[in-house]
Amino acid sequence: MPSRCLNRVTLIGNLTRDPELRYTPGGMAVASFGVATNRVWVTKQGERKEDAQFHRIVAWNKLAELCSQLLSKGRRVYVEGRIQYRDFTDQENNKKQIAEIIIDDMIILDNKGNNDHAESVDLAGAAPMEAEVGQAEGSIEDIVIPDDIGAPEESKKDEEMPF
């Protein structure tokens, strides 16, 4: 009986730096940026503790270009993907390992720089379409980057995320 495996990472946090967009020799876009996640808890003694974790994020192709265009340091994002480990040798010839989150989905969770509307991005190459967002204070801008680019519309499923 085959065993099932799952390598899935879901993060909500803030960008620690602007995305850096590069292109491979073959012309594929790759963007990298950092995301910080925070955790707060209270000890048995009633002391409030806080911890931050910093994650390396990598996006490829159209998602990389969109991340480069839409994201900047401080923006709050939801990212989803898989964790990948890479080995490398540093300048002092020491072997090191690095963990990266290779994302296939990204949602912007803040509304910095927009006026009561969200931008929906059509990855098939069409121009961005504007969608009205409720007038309630604290509206969230959602830009969903699906991982099933080019799939028929019927096969795409909307996922609701509890926050």
N, C-alpha and C positions, 0 to 999 in steps of 0.2 A: 504494500500500500504506500503510495507516494506521500511524503510529508509536505505540509503546507508551511510556507515561510512568508513573512511580511516585513518589509523594510519601509516604514512610513513615518514621516515626521510632520507635525503640525505646530506652528509657532505663531504667536501674536506678540509683537514687540515693536520697538522703535529703531529706525535706521541709525547706526552709529557713524556712518559716513556716506557720502554721495556714491551712487553706483559708478563703477569704472567699466566702460565699454571698450572691448577689444575685438579684433577679428582674427580668426585662425588663417593660416596660409590658404586654406581651401575656401575662405570667404564666409565661414559660419560666425555669427555674432555670439559673444560670450560676455556677460556682465557679472561682476562680483561686487558684493557689498556686505556690510555687517549689520546684524540685528541683535539688540539687547533685550533680554527677557528678565523681568524682576519677580521676586517672590518675597512676600511679607508674612511673618508668622509671629505668634506670641508664645514665649516660653512658659513653663509651669510656674515660674516666679513672676510672671506678668510682664516680663521685659519684651519689648517689641524688637524683632530682628528683621533684617532685610538682606537679600542676596541678589546679585545680578549675574547672569550668565551671558556670554558673548558668543555669537554663532557666525560662522562664515557661510555666506549664501552665494550660490552660483546659478545663473539662469542662462539658457541657450536660445539661439535663433531669434524668432520674433518676440518671445517673452523677454529676452535680454535687451532688445532694442526698446521695448515698451518700459521696462524697468528703468533704463537709462533716461528716457524722456520724462517719465511721470514721477519718479521717486527722488527724494533728496534727504539729506541728514535731518533727523528728527521726526520724519513722517511715521505714522503708526500703520503697520501692515500686518496682514495675515498671509503667511506663506505655507505651502504644503509641498512636500517632495520626499526624497529619500536621502539617507545619510550615506556618505561615501568616505572612505579613508584612503589617503595617498601617502606613500613613502617618498622622501626626498633627502638629499644630502645638502647640508648647509655649507657656508663658505669655509668653516673650519673642518670640513670633511666628517661631520657628525651626522649619523642617520637619524632622521626625525619622521614623525607621522603627524599628519594633519587631518582633521575631520571637517567635512564640508556638507552642507545641505544643498543637494541639487534639486531645485524647485521646478514644478510643472504647473503650479497654480499660485496666483497672487491676487489679493484684494486690498485695496487702499481703504483704511478704516477711519481716516480723518478727512476733514473738508477744507484743508488749508488752500487758500488761493482760489476758491470757487464760490459762486454766488447762487446758493440754493438750487443747484442742479448737479446731477452726476453725469459723468461721461461714460458711455457704454462703448467699448472698443470692439469693432468688427474685425476679427483676425483674418478674414478672407480677403482683405485688401481694400474694403470699402472705407469711406471716410467715417470718422467718429460720429455717432448719433447722440443727441442730447435727450435725456430722460428726466422728467420732473421728479423731484424728491419732495416729500412732505414739508410743510412750512414750519414744523415743530423745531424748537431750538435744539441744537445738538444733533442735527441730521448727520447721517453717516454716508460718505461717498463710497460707493461700491464699484470698483472696476474689476470685473471678473475676467481672468485670463484662463480659459479652459485648456485642459491638456489633450482634448480630443479634436484638435484643429482639423477641419475638413470632414469630420464625421457628419452623416446626415442628421438633420435637426431632430428627427424623431428619436434618435438614439441618445441624445444628450439629456441628462437628467439634472434637474435643479436640486441642489443640496442646501438644506437650511442648516445654519450653524448656530448652536446655542451659545450665547455670550453671557 
